[in-house]
Amino acid sequence: MLTFTTAGESHGKCLVVIVNGFPAGVRLDESAINQDLRRRQGGYGRGGRMKIESDCVSVLSGIRKNITIGSPICFKIENKDYKIDKLPDVTRPRPGHADLPGAIKFGHRDVRNILERASARETAARVAAGSLAKILLANFEINVLGYVKSIGGINSKKTIKNPEEIYKARNKSKVYCLDKAAESKMIEKIKKAKADGDSLGGVIEIIAFGVPAGLGSHVQWNLRLDGVLAGALMSIQAIKGVEIGLGFGFSKKFGSQVHDEIFYCEEEGVFNRTTNNAGGIEGGITNGEVLIARAAMKPIPTLMKPLRSVDIVTKKPVDASTERSDVCAVPAVSVVGESVVAFEIARCFMEKFGGDSLGEVTRNYKGYLEQSCRII
């Protein structure tokens, strides 16, 4: 079972991620992980914290001579802004944050004990785990890409179906968007939000190319891959909605308009579709088409013009606390979304084709492809 767990606080000494169940024999490119960490720190609208940190992983275990050895892999990401014990108490919870419910749950009078772990700083560790998963998936020509679809109601209308072109267009954009015209409007809206002491949310899209049919399962509710992906994406801080494929658009049309008709190509000996409204998943199982997921991010709850709140000690009305924060982190969230989707695809891939080494997994995968061709 491929799993990971994270530890660390926003202003603590470091973040740590431990990955279990990763096969031996995978060549690790640390620079690829660090590149994803830098992308998470980037994107127009990020705050001052990103000028302090320069995230990169230190390998503590599970890798020797840049090759995984089968034991738990542990990465450390140091926090340069380490000052958790020197920071003042916080008693003015922010609406929309974990501050108040977390303080009630754990019995804290200082909500800093909540916000330090609830902070999206934790996602740096998840990006490291997801980047590791992408390295594994690349051995099987599976490519996962995330980018921004909208910010503050400004929508990208450009569609690119080639992964190489998506990669190039996204990486040229200051907001990780594929639409140059929409990008400039997004930047202007972020500037206005900053001037107003406000924040902005948006929508990200994750596309996975090369995912084979057969990942996930219909036999139990918790094995359905669309449910697994929805849970993983919803677990990202500030995400409030997830859809697969056409998503909520399904509710607006007739069944005859949305279901992807099935065809068979005699020359190639494969089933195919001319549409992909299902987003690559039917009945909780991948169907061999491109996997498409989207997630909606709410505006960040830390505002420079704070909303009304109540001091949890005095019970008096106050303005909510302010912390150094972003105006818009939608571009960064697209990197996190890419990472969590990649990890869940890798986890399901290992469940189906798993082995202790890359060679064993490769053999199992090739056997499955050959067997499925014979059966079908």
C-alpha positions in Angstrom: 0.0 0.0 0.0 1.5 3.3 -1.1 0.8 5.9 1.6 2.3 9.1 3.0 2.0 11.2 6.2 3.2 14.7 6.9 4.3 16.6 10.0 5.3 20.1 10.9 4.0 23.5 11.6 4.0 26.7 9.5 6.7 28.4 11.5 8.2 25.3 13.1 11.7 23.9 12.4 10.7 22.0 9.3 8.1 20.0 7.4 8.5 16.3 7.1 6.8 13.7 4.8 7.2 10.0 5.0 6.2 7.8 2.1 5.6 4.1 2.6 5.2 1.4 0.0 7.3 3.0 -2.7 9.0 0.4 -4.9 12.7 -0.1 -5.0 14.7 0.6 -8.2 13.2 4.0 -9.1 15.8 6.5 -10.1 15.1 9.8 -8.2 15.7 13.2 -9.6 15.7 15.5 -6.7 15.8 18.6 -8.9 12.3 17.6 -10.3 10.9 17.6 -6.8 12.5 20.9 -6.0 11.2 22.4 -9.2 7.7 21.5 -8.1 8.3 23.0 -4.7 9.4 26.3 -6.4 6.3 26.3 -8.5 4.2 25.9 -5.4 5.9 29.0 -4.0 5.3 31.0 -7.3 2.4 32.5 -9.1 1.2 36.1 -9.1 -0.6 37.0 -5.9 1.7 35.2 -3.4 2.6 36.9 -0.2 5.8 37.9 1.6 6.5 34.5 3.1 7.5 33.2 -0.3 10.3 35.7 -0.4 11.8 34.2 2.8 11.5 30.5 2.0 13.4 28.7 -0.7 11.9 25.2 -0.5 14.0 22.2 -1.3 14.0 18.6 0.0 16.6 16.9 2.1 16.5 13.1 1.7 16.7 11.5 5.2 15.9 7.8 4.2 14.8 5.3 1.7 17.2 6.4 -1.1 20.8 5.4 -1.9 22.8 6.7 -4.7 19.7 8.4 -6.1 17.8 5.1 -6.3 14.9 4.1 -4.1 15.7 1.0 -2.0 12.2 -0.1 -0.8 12.3 1.3 2.7 10.2 4.3 3.9 11.3 7.5 2.1 11.6 10.5 4.3 12.0 14.1 3.0 12.6 17.2 5.1 11.8 20.7 4.1 13.4 23.3 6.3 11.5 26.5 7.4 13.8 29.5 7.2 11.1 31.5 9.0 11.4 29.3 12.1 10.0 31.3 15.1 7.0 29.4 16.4 7.9 29.8 20.1 8.5 33.5 19.7 5.2 34.4 18.0 2.4 36.0 20.1 -0.8 34.3 21.2 -3.7 34.7 18.9 -7.2 35.0 20.4 -9.1 36.6 17.5 -10.2 33.7 15.2 -10.6 34.4 11.5 -13.9 33.6 9.8 -13.4 30.9 7.2 -10.3 29.4 8.9 -9.8 26.5 11.3 -9.0 28.9 14.1 -12.3 28.7 16.2 -13.5 25.1 15.5 -9.9 23.9 16.1 -9.6 25.8 19.4 -12.9 24.4 20.5 -12.0 20.8 19.5 -8.6 20.8 21.2 -9.3 23.1 24.1 -6.9 25.9 23.2 -7.1 29.5 24.3 -4.4 30.4 21.8 -5.5 29.7 18.3 -2.0 29.8 17.0 -1.8 26.2 18.2 -4.4 25.5 15.5 -3.4 27.9 12.7 0.2 26.7 12.6 -0.7 23.2 11.5 -3.9 24.2 9.6 -1.8 26.5 7.5 -1.4 25.8 3.8 2.4 25.7 4.4 1.8 22.0 5.1 1.1 21.5 1.4 4.8 21.8 0.6 5.2 18.4 2.1 2.3 17.0 0.0 3.9 18.5 -3.1 7.1 16.6 -2.3 5.1 13.3 -2.0 3.2 14.0 -5.2 6.3 14.9 -7.1 7.8 11.5 -6.0 4.7 9.8 -7.3 5.0 11.6 -10.6 8.5 10.2 -11.0 7.1 6.7 -10.5 4.3 7.3 -13.0 6.6 8.6 -15.6 8.1 5.2 -15.8 4.8 4.1 -17.2 4.3 7.2 -19.5 1.6 8.6 -17.2 1.8 12.4 -17.1 -0.2 14.6 -14.6 -0.5 18.3 -15.1 -2.3 21.0 -13.2 -3.1 24.6 -14.2 -5.5 27.5 -13.5 -8.9 27.6 -15.1 -10.2 30.8 -13.5 -9.4 33.4 -10.9 -12.1 35.7 -9.4 -14.6 34.8 -12.0 -12.3 35.4 -14.9 -12.3 32.2 -17.0 -9.6 30.7 -19.2 -11.3 29.7 -22.5 -8.3 28.1 -24.2 -8.1 24.3 -24.4 -4.9 22.4 -25.2 -5.0 18.7 -25.6 -1.2 18.0 -26.0 0.6 17.6 -22.6 3.9 19.1 -23.9 2.0 22.2 -25.1 0.1 22.4 -21.8 3.4 22.2 -19.9 5.0 25.0 -21.9 2.0 27.4 -21.8 1.4 26.9 -18.1 5.1 27.5 -17.2 5.2 30.7 -19.2 2.2 32.2 -17.4 2.5 34.2 -14.2 -0.7 32.7 -12.9 -0.2 29.2 -14.4 -3.0 29.7 -16.9 -3.1 28.5 -20.5 -5.0 31.6 -21.8 -2.8 34.6 -22.3 -5.8 37.0 -22.7 -7.4 35.7 -19.5 -4.0 35.9 -17.7 -3.7 39.7 -18.0 -7.2 40.2 -16.7 -6.6 37.8 -13.8 -3.5 39.8 -12.8 -5.4 43.1 -12.9 -8.1 41.6 -10.6 -5.4 40.3 -8.2 -3.9 43.8 -8.1 -7.3 45.3 -7.3 -7.9 42.8 -4.5 -4.5 43.6 -3.0 -5.3 47.3 -3.1 -8.6 46.7 -1.3 -7.1 44.5 1.4 -9.1 41.5 0.0 -8.4 38.1 -1.5 -9.4 36.0 -4.4 -10.2 32.3 -5.2 -10.6 30.4 -8.4 -10.8 27.0 -10.1 -7.9 24.7 -11.0 -7.9 21.8 -13.5 -5.8 18.6 -13.3 -5.4 16.4 -16.3 -3.7 13.0 -16.3 -2.6 11.5 -19.6 -1.7 7.9 -20.2 -3.8 6.4 -17.3 -4.7 2.8 -18.1 -8.2 1.5 -17.9 -8.9 -0.4 -14.7 -7.7 1.7 -11.8 -10.1 2.0 -9.0 -13.1 -0.3 -8.5 -16.9 -0.4 -8.4 -17.1 -3.1 -5.8 -17.0 -0.9 -2.7 -17.8 2.8 -2.3 -14.4 3.7 -0.8 -12.6 2.1 -3.8 -14.2 4.3 -6.4 -11.4 6.4 -7.9 -13.6 9.5 -8.5 -14.5 9.5 -4.8 -10.9 9.0 -3.8 -9.8 11.9 -6.0 -12.6 14.1 -4.7 -11.5 13.4 -1.1 -7.9 14.1 -1.9 -8.6 17.4 -3.6 -11.1 18.5 -0.9 -8.5 17.9 1.7 -6.4 20.7 0.3 -6.7 23.9 2.4 -9.4 26.3 1.0 -10.9 23.8 -1.6 -14.7 23.8 -1.4 -15.8 22.0 -4.5 -14.6 19.2 -6.8 -15.9 17.9 -10.1 -14.8 15.1 -12.5 -15.2 15.6 -16.2 -18.3 17.6 -17.1 -19.1 17.6 -13.3 -22.0 19.9 -12.4 -22.6 20.3 -16.1 -24.2 16.8 -16.2 -27.1 18.2 -14.2 -28.1 20.6 -17.0 -28.4 18.3 -20.0 -30.2 15.1 -21.2 -28.5 11.8 -20.8 -28.2 11.4 -24.6 -26.1 14.6 -24.6 -23.6 13.7 -22.0 -22.7 10.0 -22.0 -19.6 9.2 -24.1 -20.5 6.7 -26.8 -18.2 3.7 -27.3 -16.5 2.8 -30.6 -14.0 0.1 -31.6 -11.0 0.7 -33.8 -10.3 -2.4 -35.8 -6.8 -1.3 -36.9 -5.5 -0.6 -33.4 -7.7 -3.2 -31.7 -8.9 -0.7 -29.0 -12.1 0.8 -27.7 -12.3 4.6 -27.9 -14.6 7.6 -27.5 -15.1 10.8 -29.5 -16.1 12.7 -26.3 -14.8 12.5 -22.7 -17.5 14.1 -20.5 -16.9 11.4 -17.9 -13.4 12.7 -17.4 -11.8 9.3 -17.8 -13.8 7.6 -15.0 -16.9 5.4 -15.2 -18.3 3.5 -12.3 -15.4 4.5 -10.2 -12.9 2.9 -12.6 -10.6 4.6 -15.2 -11.8 3.8 -18.7 -8.5 4.6 -20.6 -9.5 8.2 -21.6 -7.7 11.3 -20.3 -8.5 11.8 -16.6 -9.9 15.3 -15.8 -10.6 16.8 -12.4 -11.4 20.3 -11.2 -11.4 22.0 -7.8 -12.8 25.3 -6.6 -10.8 27.3 -4.1 -12.4 29.9 -1.9 -10.6 33.2 -1.3 -8.0 33.0 1.5 -9.6 33.9 4.9 -6.7 36.1 6.1 -7.7 39.6 5.0 -5.7 42.8 5.5 -9.1 44.5 6.1 -10.3 41.9 8.6 -13.8 40.7 9.1 -15.7 40.9 12.4 -15.0 38.3 15.0 -15.0 37.7 18.8 -12.0 37.4 21.2 -12.2 33.9 22.5 -10.9 35.0 26.0 -12.8 38.2 26.6 -15.8 37.3 24.4 -15.8 40.9 23.2 -16.4 41.9 19.6 -13.1 42.5 17.7 -11.7 42.5 14.2 -10.3 39.1 13.2 -6.5 38.6 13.5 -4.2 39.2 10.5 -1.3 37.1 9.5 1.1 37.5 6.6 -0.7 35.9 3.8 -1.4 35.7 0.0 -3.8 37.8 -2.0 -4.4 34.9 -4.3 -2.9 31.4 -4.1 -4.9 29.7 -6.9 -1.7 29.1 -9.0 0.0 27.5 -6.0 -3.1 25.3 -5.4 -2.9 24.1 -9.0 0.5 22.6 -8.1 -0.8 21.0 -4.9 -3.8 19.6 -6.8 -1.5 18.1 -9.4 0.5 16.5 -6.6 -2.4 15.0 -4.7 -4.0 13.6 -7.9 -0.7 12.1 -9.0 -0.2 10.4 -5.6 -3.7 8.9 -5.7 -3.2 7.6 -9.2 0.1 6.2 -8.2 -1.5 4.6 -5.1 -4.2 2.9 -7.2 -1.6 1.9 -9.8 0.5 0.2 -7.1 -2.6 -1.5 -5.6 -3.3 -3.1 -9.0 0.2 -3.7 -10.3 2.1 -3.6 -7.1 5.4 -5.2 -6.3 8.5 -4.5 -4.2 10.6 -3.3 -7.1 10.1 -1.3 -10.3 11.0 -4.3 -12.3 8.2 -6.4 -10.7 5.6 -3.6 -11.1 6.6 -3.2 -14.8 6.2 -7.0 -15.3 2.8 -7.0 -13.7 1.7 -4.0 -15.7 2.8 -5.4 -19.0 1.1 -8.7 -18.1 -2.1 -6.9 -17.4 -2.0 -5.1 -20.7 -1.4 -8.3 -22.6 -4.1 -10.1 -20.7 -6.7 -7.4 -21.1 -6.2 -7.4 -24.9 -6.7 -11.2 -25.0 -9.8 -11.1 -22.8 -11.5 -8.2 -24.6 
